[in-house]
Amino acid sequence: AEPRISLSFGCSDAAFERPYLRNARAQLPYPAVGLRLALAAAQLINYHERFNFDGALLARFGRIFERRKRHFTKHYRQKTAAELKSACEDRRDEDDETLDPALDTALDAMLDAQIGAGGYLYHDDFDDLEESD
């Protein structure tokens, strides 16, 4: 039998869930192909635990999203940066440097977000060490 292809469409109301697109009214109902690709890449990053892709593909998803991140809300960019960092750490072994560029991108994005925030956006293990002293 030939493989099946599944395609789904999602929609939501801003009262239920924050929109991911920064200027949704201008970008919808038919976002540009590059923007759709960036959203798909970000969703694969954000739900990385559910998929078995390698580090090279993860790094590609990070680059795709990075090129179009300005079209997404601040909250979604922060979430995707944190998930990219987590996904890199999950897939990286000690001798593998293929994920270094993706990890650098994620850490830079997280730092940029933290600098512009009023409080702490991300939990750091170092905070736990300080509290236990």
Secondary structure, DSSP 4 states (H G I P E B T S, - for coil): -PPP---------TTTS--SBTTHHHH-SS--HHHHHHHHHHHHHHTGGG----HHHHHHHHHHHHHHGGGB-HHHHHHHHHHHHHHHHHH--TT--TTHHHHHHHHHHHHHHHHT-SS--S--HHHHHHHH-
